[in-house]
Amino acid sequence: MISKVIRFARRSPGNSNNDQLIFVMDEKQVDRLQIQHHLFRAIWGENFNSPIKEQLKAGGFHVLEVGCGPGTWICDMATDFPTSIFVGVDIVSTYPTQKPTNITFSNANLLTGLPFSDNTFDFVRMSSMVSCFTEVEWRTIVMDELLRVLKPGGYLELEEGDAESYNRSPSFDRLVRSLSTQFVSRNMDPIMSSKFREIMEATGSLTNIENKEITIPIGSWGGKLGTIMSEIVIRLFDEVRGKLIPAMNIRPREYDRILESFRHEMNVYKTYARHHRFHAMKTYGDH
């Protein structure tokens, strides 16, 4: 299951500003996101934490995924719940060429407004977007727009991993700190998930807010899942090498040496990552 890969159609990213983006949506990132999805499903045991399974099974349940990327999560969900209706949006088109018939994909930018009426969806989900929005955008635009298209009584779910790892070796710590600097220089928080509950509470439109955190081993010390997670982390740092090498003022050979050392050091230091899921119900108030 974890090795499953969905082929996609690569199209133009339009007006995306690659200088502002930390991670550019290319084939490398698409491959990593697909592997990442199946790993997280295996670790969590499910694609979502919100109490919506019975409604999904019953059918006619409208689901929106914002920032759907290559559509791996939404294709998985549409296959599991064939009588419900799924919509995936992203600013860049990397959608699969073959998909279940109960999915619609479209391009949209959350920051300029989602192309849906108020109170359209029963479930709105977003994940792995910590590198896409500034903290101010999270607080003033992102949450409000997600809630606008969510029906009263519907569920919002956010899933994020920290853009940091823990129990790091000194050499790998250099890479992580440099990546964190990329976030900070763009007014982004690499551990933005630590503020999600507070932001959700501040909307005044969400109730029954719940969050769960899991730790994921990075390296063979954590078994098969840890080995897969280590490859995901190495792929991630390979994607951002073009930004980190000049920022760290090192040669490409030195960057490669640090990553190669990390393959051994992660097991010595027992490096791990943190992953979070938050979900809450939209109230029947004025929002």
Short mmCIF file of the C-alpha atoms (twelve columns), coordinates in Angstrom:
data_MODEL
# 
_entry.id   MODEL 
# 
loop_
_atom_site.group_PDB 
_atom_site.id 
_atom_site.type_symbol 
_atom_site.label_atom_id 
_atom_site.label_alt_id 
_atom_site.label_comp_id 
_atom_site.label_asym_id 
_atom_site.label_seq_id 
_atom_site.Cartn_x 
_atom_site.Cartn_y 
_atom_site.Cartn_z 
_atom_site.pdbx_PDB_model_num 
ATOM 1   C CA . MET A 1   0.000   0.000  0.000   1 
ATOM 2   C CA . ILE A 2   2.728   2.463  0.907   1 
ATOM 3   C CA . SER A 3   4.533   1.962  -2.385  1 
ATOM 4   C CA . LYS A 4   1.428   2.826  -4.421  1 
ATOM 5   C CA . VAL A 5   2.027   5.681  -6.882  1 
ATOM 6   C CA . ILE A 6   -0.604  7.530  -8.928  1 
ATOM 7   C CA . ARG A 7   0.529   8.928  -12.265 1 
ATOM 8   C CA . PHE A 8   -0.377  12.533 -12.946 1 
ATOM 9   C CA . ALA A 9   -0.585  15.125 -15.687 1 
ATOM 10  C CA . ARG A 10  1.976   17.889 -15.228 1 
ATOM 11  C CA . ARG A 11  0.712   21.287 -16.386 1 
ATOM 12  C CA . SER A 12  1.800   24.890 -16.078 1 
ATOM 13  C CA . PRO A 13  1.903   26.418 -12.584 1 
ATOM 14  C CA . GLY A 14  0.554   29.674 -14.002 1 
ATOM 15  C CA . ASN A 15  1.682   32.747 -12.083 1 
ATOM 16  C CA . SER A 16  3.149   30.923 -9.074  1 
ATOM 17  C CA . ASN A 17  6.139   32.806 -7.662  1 
ATOM 18  C CA . ASN A 18  8.819   30.139 -7.295  1 
ATOM 19  C CA . ASP A 19  11.113  32.547 -5.453  1 
ATOM 20  C CA . GLN A 20  8.557   32.902 -2.669  1 
ATOM 21  C CA . LEU A 21  7.828   29.168 -2.515  1 
ATOM 22  C CA . ILE A 22  10.051  27.029 -0.306  1 
ATOM 23  C CA . PHE A 23  8.919   23.832 -2.028  1 
ATOM 24  C CA . VAL A 24  8.172   23.972 -5.758  1 
ATOM 25  C CA . MET A 25  5.591   21.494 -7.072  1 
ATOM 26  C CA . ASP A 26  7.618   19.382 -9.487  1 
ATOM 27  C CA . GLU A 27  7.881   15.655 -10.145 1 
ATOM 28  C CA . LYS A 28  10.191  15.162 -7.175  1 
ATOM 29  C CA . GLN A 29  7.715   16.731 -4.794  1 
ATOM 30  C CA . VAL A 30  4.775   14.872 -6.299  1 
ATOM 31  C CA . ASP A 31  6.548   11.540 -5.776  1 
ATOM 32  C CA . ARG A 32  7.397   12.465 -2.173  1 
ATOM 33  C CA . LEU A 33  3.838   13.589 -1.409  1 
ATOM 34  C CA . GLN A 34  2.426   10.321 -2.706  1 
ATOM 35  C CA . ILE A 35  4.767   8.213  -0.571  1 
ATOM 36  C CA . GLN A 36  4.119   10.528 2.373   1 
ATOM 37  C CA . HIS A 37  0.347   10.102 2.083   1 
ATOM 38  C CA . HIS A 38  0.474   6.319  2.282   1 
ATOM 39  C CA . LEU A 39  2.932   6.423  5.175   1 
ATOM 40  C CA . PHE A 40  0.721   8.789  7.177   1 
ATOM 41  C CA . ARG A 41  -2.367  6.694  6.487   1 
ATOM 42  C CA . ALA A 42  -0.518  3.612  7.728   1 
ATOM 43  C CA . ILE A 43  0.635   5.388  10.890  1 
ATOM 44  C CA . TRP A 44  -2.677  7.095  11.718  1 
ATOM 45  C CA . GLY A 45  -4.707  4.079  10.630  1 
ATOM 46  C CA . GLU A 46  -7.167  6.285  8.716   1 
ATOM 47  C CA . ASN A 47  -7.282  9.216  6.310   1 
ATOM 48  C CA . PHE A 48  -9.092  11.501 8.767   1 
ATOM 49  C CA . ASN A 49  -9.905  11.880 12.458  1 
ATOM 50  C CA . SER A 50  -13.215 13.750 12.205  1 
ATOM 51  C CA . PRO A 51  -16.324 11.710 13.183  1 
ATOM 52  C CA . ILE A 52  -17.731 11.552 9.654   1 
ATOM 53  C CA . LYS A 53  -17.310 7.938  8.547   1 
ATOM 54  C CA . GLU A 54  -20.992 7.028  8.712   1 
ATOM 55  C CA . GLN A 55  -21.992 10.102 6.694   1 
ATOM 56  C CA . LEU A 56  -19.345 9.276  4.094   1 
ATOM 57  C CA . LYS A 57  -20.659 5.721  3.838   1 
ATOM 58  C CA . ALA A 58  -24.258 6.931  3.541   1 
ATOM 59  C CA . GLY A 59  -23.363 8.933  0.444   1 
ATOM 60  C CA . GLY A 60  -24.092 12.408 -0.854  1 
ATOM 61  C CA . PHE A 61  -21.503 13.832 1.547   1 
ATOM 62  C CA . HIS A 62  -19.613 16.776 0.015   1 
ATOM 63  C CA . VAL A 63  -15.866 16.899 0.718   1 
ATOM 64  C CA . LEU A 64  -13.367 19.614 -0.224  1 
ATOM 65  C CA . GLU A 65  -9.596  19.243 -0.043  1 
ATOM 66  C CA . VAL A 66  -7.718  22.540 -0.330  1 
ATOM 67  C CA . GLY A 67  -4.131  22.210 -1.560  1 
ATOM 68  C CA . CYS A 68  -4.791  18.708 -2.882  1 
ATOM 69  C CA . GLY A 69  -1.492  18.493 -4.789  1 
ATOM 70  C CA . PRO A 70  -1.389  15.345 -6.941  1 
ATOM 71  C CA . GLY A 71  -4.713  14.217 -5.481  1 
ATOM 72  C CA . THR A 72  -3.454  11.150 -3.629  1 
ATOM 73  C CA . TRP A 73  -5.553  11.668 -0.487  1 
ATOM 74  C CA . ILE A 74  -8.723  12.568 -2.331  1 
ATOM 75  C CA . CYS A 75  -8.412  9.654  -4.784  1 
ATOM 76  C CA . ASP A 76  -7.959  7.319  -1.831  1 
ATOM 77  C CA . MET A 77  -11.054 8.759  -0.151  1 
ATOM 78  C CA . ALA A 78  -13.178 8.701  -3.303  1 
ATOM 79  C CA . THR A 79  -12.333 5.028  -3.777  1 
ATOM 80  C CA . ASP A 80  -13.187 4.206  -0.156  1 
ATOM 81  C CA . PHE A 81  -16.481 6.148  -0.271  1 
ATOM 82  C CA . PRO A 82  -17.790 5.913  -3.860  1 
ATOM 83  C CA . THR A 83  -21.224 7.428  -3.154  1 
ATOM 84  C CA . SER A 84  -19.891 10.654 -1.656  1 
ATOM 85  C CA . ILE A 85  -18.728 13.664 -3.673  1 
ATOM 86  C CA . PHE A 86  -15.157 14.990 -3.614  1 
ATOM 87  C CA . VAL A 87  -13.603 18.223 -4.851  1 
ATOM 88  C CA . GLY A 88  -9.872  18.949 -4.884  1 
ATOM 89  C CA . VAL A 89  -8.355  22.367 -5.519  1 
ATOM 90  C CA . ASP A 90  -4.783  23.555 -5.829  1 
ATOM 91  C CA . ILE A 91  -2.946  26.524 -7.286  1 
ATOM 92  C CA . VAL A 92  -0.923  24.162 -9.517  1 
ATOM 93  C CA . SER A 93  -2.329  21.360 -11.692 1 
ATOM 94  C CA . THR A 94  -0.671  18.028 -10.926 1 
ATOM 95  C CA . TYR A 95  -3.875  16.022 -10.897 1 
ATOM 96  C CA . PRO A 96  -4.042  12.333 -11.896 1 
ATOM 97  C CA . THR A 97  -4.883  11.469 -15.480 1 
ATOM 98  C CA . GLN A 98  -7.197  8.712  -14.246 1 
ATOM 99  C CA . LYS A 99  -9.485  9.268  -11.280 1 
ATOM 100 C CA . PRO A 100 -12.692 7.993  -9.693  1 
ATOM 101 C CA . THR A 101 -15.816 9.499  -11.258 1 
ATOM 102 C CA . ASN A 102 -16.904 11.091 -7.961  1 
ATOM 103 C CA . ILE A 103 -13.976 13.569 -7.973  1 
ATOM 104 C CA . THR A 104 -13.710 17.020 -9.536  1 
ATOM 105 C CA . PHE A 105 -10.404 18.912 -9.672  1 
ATOM 106 C CA . SER A 106 -9.967  22.633 -10.292 1 
ATOM 107 C CA . ASN A 107 -7.357  25.344 -9.861  1 
ATOM 108 C CA . ALA A 108 -7.927  27.938 -7.142  1 
ATOM 109 C CA . ASN A 109 -5.968  30.174 -4.804  1 
ATOM 110 C CA . LEU A 110 -7.351  30.216 -1.284  1 
ATOM 111 C CA . LEU A 111 -5.835  33.650 -0.632  1 
ATOM 112 C CA . THR A 112 -7.885  35.235 -3.416  1 
ATOM 113 C CA . GLY A 113 -11.034 33.271 -2.610  1 
ATOM 114 C CA . LEU A 114 -12.271 29.746 -3.239  1 
ATOM 115 C CA . PRO A 115 -14.742 29.468 -6.167  1 
ATOM 116 C CA . PHE A 116 -17.580 28.090 -4.042  1 
ATOM 117 C CA . SER A 117 -20.662 29.523 -2.384  1 
ATOM 118 C CA . ASP A 118 -20.950 29.877 1.373   1 
ATOM 119 C CA . ASN A 119 -21.869 26.702 3.289   1 
ATOM 120 C CA . THR A 120 -21.205 24.290 0.396   1 
ATOM 121 C CA . PHE A 121 -19.246 21.408 1.949   1 
ATOM 122 C CA . ASP A 122 -19.842 18.928 4.772   1 
ATOM 123 C CA . PHE A 123 -16.117 18.370 5.325   1 
ATOM 124 C CA . VAL A 124 -13.187 20.637 4.492   1 
ATOM 125 C CA . ARG A 125 -9.663  19.314 4.800   1 
ATOM 126 C CA . MET A 126 -6.229  20.849 4.310   1 
ATOM 127 C CA . SER A 127 -2.789  19.388 4.963   1 
ATOM 128 C CA . SER A 128 0.918   20.088 4.507   1 
ATOM 129 C CA . MET A 129 0.377   23.800 3.854   1 
ATOM 130 C CA . VAL A 130 2.587   25.262 6.567   1 
ATOM 131 C CA . SER A 131 5.058   26.413 3.897   1 
ATOM 132 C CA . CYS A 132 2.358   28.140 1.842   1 
ATOM 133 C CA . PHE A 133 0.992   30.845 4.146   1 
ATOM 134 C CA . THR A 134 2.405   33.468 6.472   1 
ATOM 135 C CA . GLU A 135 1.229   33.528 10.070  1 
ATOM 136 C CA . VAL A 136 -0.785  36.670 9.312   1 
ATOM 137 C CA . GLU A 137 -2.497  34.901 6.391   1 
ATOM 138 C CA . TRP A 138 -3.376  31.945 8.601   1 
ATOM 139 C CA . ARG A 139 -4.960  34.313 11.109  1 
ATOM 140 C CA . THR A 140 -6.723  36.742 8.761   1 
ATOM 141 C CA . ILE A 141 -7.569  34.856 5.555   1 
ATOM 142 C CA . VAL A 142 -6.980  31.107 5.580   1 
ATOM 143 C CA . MET A 143 -9.192  30.006 8.460   1 
ATOM 144 C CA . ASP A 144 -12.018 32.378 7.526   1 
ATOM 145 C CA . GLU A 145 -12.095 31.169 3.919   1 
ATOM 146 C CA . LEU A 146 -12.093 27.499 4.926   1 
ATOM 147 C CA . LEU A 147 -14.975 28.173 7.298   1 
ATOM 148 C CA . ARG A 148 -16.903 30.225 4.751   1 
ATOM 149 C CA . VAL A 149 -17.369 27.248 2.415   1 
ATOM 150 C CA . LEU A 150 -18.043 24.780 5.262   1 
ATOM 151 C CA . LYS A 151 -21.652 24.061 6.206   1 
ATOM 152 C CA . PRO A 152 -22.805 24.670 9.783   1 
ATOM 153 C CA . GLY A 153 -22.471 21.315 11.522  1 
ATOM 154 C CA . GLY A 154 -19.720 20.309 9.104   1 
ATOM 155 C CA . TYR A 155 -16.167 19.444 10.092  1 
ATOM 156 C CA . LEU A 156 -12.885 21.181 9.380   1 
ATOM 157 C CA . GLU A 157 -9.685  19.136 9.618   1 
ATOM 158 C CA . LEU A 158 -6.099  20.371 9.416   1 
ATOM 159 C CA . GLU A 159 -3.144  17.993 9.187   1 
ATOM 160 C CA . GLU A 160 0.423   19.234 9.485   1 
ATOM 161 C CA . GLY A 161 3.865   17.972 10.304  1 
ATOM 162 C CA . ASP A 162 6.425   20.184 11.984  1 
ATOM 163 C CA . ALA A 163 9.000   21.465 9.501   1 
ATOM 164 C CA . GLU A 164 11.606  20.375 12.032  1 
ATOM 165 C CA . SER A 165 12.860  17.068 13.379  1 
ATOM 166 C CA . TYR A 166 13.922  16.212 16.895  1 
ATOM 167 C CA . ASN A 167 16.964  14.493 18.444  1 
ATOM 168 C CA . ARG A 168 19.051  15.800 15.565  1 
ATOM 169 C CA . SER A 169 22.749  15.205 15.024  1 
ATOM 170 C CA . PRO A 170 24.903  18.384 14.976  1 
ATOM 171 C CA . SER A 171 25.507  18.135 11.225  1 
ATOM 172 C CA . PHE A 172 21.849  17.566 10.334  1 
ATOM 173 C CA . ASP A 173 20.892  20.344 12.730  1 
ATOM 174 C CA . ARG A 174 22.622  22.744 10.326  1 
ATOM 175 C CA . LEU A 175 20.240  21.776 7.532   1 
ATOM 176 C CA . VAL A 176 17.153  21.988 9.727   1 
ATOM 177 C CA . ARG A 177 18.129  25.402 11.048  1 
ATOM 178 C CA . SER A 178 18.763  26.652 7.527   1 
ATOM 179 C CA . LEU A 179 15.352  25.381 6.425   1 
ATOM 180 C CA . SER A 180 13.736  27.103 9.409   1 
ATOM 181 C CA . THR A 181 15.424  30.329 8.332   1 
ATOM 182 C CA . GLN A 182 13.751  29.960 4.932   1 
ATOM 183 C CA . PHE A 183 10.400  29.917 6.720   1 
ATOM 184 C CA . VAL A 184 11.178  32.855 8.997   1 
ATOM 185 C CA . SER A 185 12.467  34.994 6.113   1 
ATOM 186 C CA . ARG A 186 9.034   34.566 4.489   1 
ATOM 187 C CA . ASN A 187 7.169   35.387 7.726   1 
ATOM 188 C CA . MET A 188 6.182   31.729 8.078   1 
ATOM 189 C CA . ASP A 189 6.355   29.563 11.181  1 
ATOM 190 C CA . PRO A 190 7.923   26.093 10.683  1 
ATOM 191 C CA . ILE A 191 5.863   24.770 13.604  1 
ATOM 192 C CA . MET A 192 2.689   26.704 12.805  1 
ATOM 193 C CA . SER A 193 0.598   23.771 13.991  1 
ATOM 194 C CA . SER A 194 1.436   24.756 17.575  1 
ATOM 195 C CA . LYS A 195 -0.853  27.773 17.038  1 
ATOM 196 C CA . PHE A 196 -3.735  26.026 15.269  1 
ATOM 197 C CA . ARG A 197 -5.884  25.444 18.351  1 
ATOM 198 C CA . GLU A 198 -5.613  29.070 19.394  1 
ATOM 199 C CA . ILE A 199 -6.473  30.266 15.861  1 
ATOM 200 C CA . MET A 200 -9.405  27.860 15.636  1 
ATOM 201 C CA . GLU A 201 -10.738 29.010 19.002  1 
ATOM 202 C CA . ALA A 202 -10.355 32.669 18.000  1 
ATOM 203 C CA . THR A 203 -12.763 32.253 15.064  1 
ATOM 204 C CA . GLY A 204 -15.669 31.835 17.464  1 
ATOM 205 C CA . SER A 205 -17.205 29.565 14.820  1 
ATOM 206 C CA . LEU A 206 -15.753 26.194 15.811  1 
ATOM 207 C CA . THR A 207 -16.672 23.858 18.613  1 
ATOM 208 C CA . ASN A 208 -15.514 20.427 19.799  1 
ATOM 209 C CA . ILE A 209 -11.938 21.252 18.820  1 
ATOM 210 C CA . GLU A 210 -9.723  18.192 19.136  1 
ATOM 211 C CA . ASN A 211 -6.102  17.607 18.273  1 
ATOM 212 C CA . LYS A 212 -3.849  14.584 18.278  1 
ATOM 213 C CA . GLU A 213 -0.100  14.326 17.854  1 
ATOM 214 C CA . ILE A 214 1.954   11.337 16.799  1 
ATOM 215 C CA . THR A 215 5.713   10.912 16.732  1 
ATOM 216 C CA . ILE A 216 7.247   9.257  13.690  1 
ATOM 217 C CA . PRO A 217 10.713  7.674  13.905  1 
ATOM 218 C CA . ILE A 218 13.173  8.716  11.216  1 
ATOM 219 C CA . GLY A 219 15.502  5.837  10.413  1 
ATOM 220 C CA . SER A 220 15.680  2.060  10.556  1 
ATOM 221 C CA . TRP A 221 15.688  2.266  14.362  1 
ATOM 222 C CA . GLY A 222 11.930  2.761  13.949  1 
ATOM 223 C CA . GLY A 223 11.410  -0.294 11.735  1 
ATOM 224 C CA . LYS A 224 9.932   -0.264 8.235   1 
ATOM 225 C CA . LEU A 225 7.896   2.912  8.773   1 
ATOM 226 C CA . GLY A 226 10.953  4.703  10.158  1 
ATOM 227 C CA . THR A 227 12.979  3.681  7.120   1 
ATOM 228 C CA . ILE A 228 10.306  5.049  4.785   1 
ATOM 229 C CA . MET A 229 10.133  8.270  6.797   1 
ATOM 230 C CA . SER A 230 13.908  8.688  6.495   1 
ATOM 231 C CA . GLU A 231 13.646  8.489  2.709   1 
ATOM 232 C CA . ILE A 232 10.874  11.103 2.766   1 
ATOM 233 C CA . VAL A 233 13.048  13.465 4.819   1 
ATOM 234 C CA . ILE A 234 16.044  12.963 2.535   1 
ATOM 235 C CA . ARG A 235 13.860  13.567 -0.527  1 
ATOM 236 C CA . LEU A 236 12.535  16.746 1.089   1 
ATOM 237 C CA . PHE A 237 16.016  18.127 1.689   1 
ATOM 238 C CA . ASP A 238 17.010  17.174 -1.839  1 
ATOM 239 C CA . GLU A 239 14.104  19.301 -3.114  1 
ATOM 240 C CA . VAL A 240 15.345  22.414 -1.280  1 
ATOM 241 C CA . ARG A 241 19.072  21.985 -1.934  1 
ATOM 242 C CA . GLY A 242 19.009  24.851 -4.443  1 
ATOM 243 C CA . LYS A 243 17.875  27.227 -1.694  1 
ATOM 244 C CA . LEU A 244 19.857  25.861 1.250   1 
ATOM 245 C CA . ILE A 245 23.301  25.478 -0.377  1 
ATOM 246 C CA . PRO A 246 23.749  29.226 -1.055  1 
ATOM 247 C CA . ALA A 247 22.033  30.140 2.214   1 
ATOM 248 C CA . MET A 248 24.494  27.958 4.152   1 
ATOM 249 C CA . ASN A 249 27.428  29.129 2.017   1 
ATOM 250 C CA . ILE A 250 28.611  25.582 1.386   1 
ATOM 251 C CA . ARG A 251 29.466  23.585 -1.725  1 
ATOM 252 C CA . PRO A 252 27.044  20.998 -3.155  1 
ATOM 253 C CA . ARG A 253 29.528  18.263 -2.181  1 
ATOM 254 C CA . GLU A 254 29.345  19.334 1.477   1 
ATOM 255 C CA . TYR A 255 25.548  19.353 1.363   1 
ATOM 256 C CA . ASP A 256 25.562  15.810 -0.018  1 
ATOM 257 C CA . ARG A 257 28.021  14.752 2.684   1 
ATOM 258 C CA . ILE A 258 25.709  16.045 5.427   1 
ATOM 259 C CA . LEU A 259 22.747  14.161 3.974   1 
ATOM 260 C CA . GLU A 260 24.799  10.982 3.637   1 
ATOM 261 C CA . SER A 261 25.988  11.286 7.243   1 
ATOM 262 C CA . PHE A 262 22.380  11.748 8.302   1 
ATOM 263 C CA . ARG A 263 21.538  8.231  7.068   1 
ATOM 264 C CA . HIS A 264 23.768  6.848  9.834   1 
ATOM 265 C CA . GLU A 265 23.314  9.520  12.480  1 
ATOM 266 C CA . MET A 266 19.506  9.317  12.514  1 
ATOM 267 C CA . ASN A 267 19.797  5.839  14.026  1 
ATOM 268 C CA . VAL A 268 22.446  6.869  16.548  1 
ATOM 269 C CA . TYR A 269 20.469  9.895  17.754  1 
ATOM 270 C CA . LYS A 270 17.051  8.253  17.262  1 
ATOM 271 C CA . THR A 271 15.775  11.225 15.291  1 
ATOM 272 C CA . TYR A 272 12.000  11.604 15.000  1 
ATOM 273 C CA . ALA A 273 9.293   13.882 13.602  1 
ATOM 274 C CA . ARG A 274 5.972   15.137 14.945  1 
ATOM 275 C CA . HIS A 275 2.714   15.071 13.031  1 
ATOM 276 C CA . HIS A 276 -0.590  16.661 14.023  1 
ATOM 277 C CA . ARG A 277 -4.284  16.473 13.207  1 
ATOM 278 C CA . PHE A 278 -6.832  19.050 14.343  1 
ATOM 279 C CA . HIS A 279 -10.554 18.797 13.735  1 
ATOM 280 C CA . ALA A 280 -13.599 20.772 14.843  1 
ATOM 281 C CA . MET A 281 -17.268 21.295 13.992  1 
ATOM 282 C CA . LYS A 282 -18.578 24.561 12.578  1 
ATOM 283 C CA . THR A 283 -21.245 26.020 14.838  1 
ATOM 284 C CA . TYR A 284 -24.742 27.008 13.744  1 
ATOM 285 C CA . GLY A 285 -23.996 30.691 14.389  1 
ATOM 286 C CA . ASP A 286 -23.566 33.680 12.095  1 
ATOM 287 C CA . HIS A 287 -20.417 32.598 10.191  1 
# 
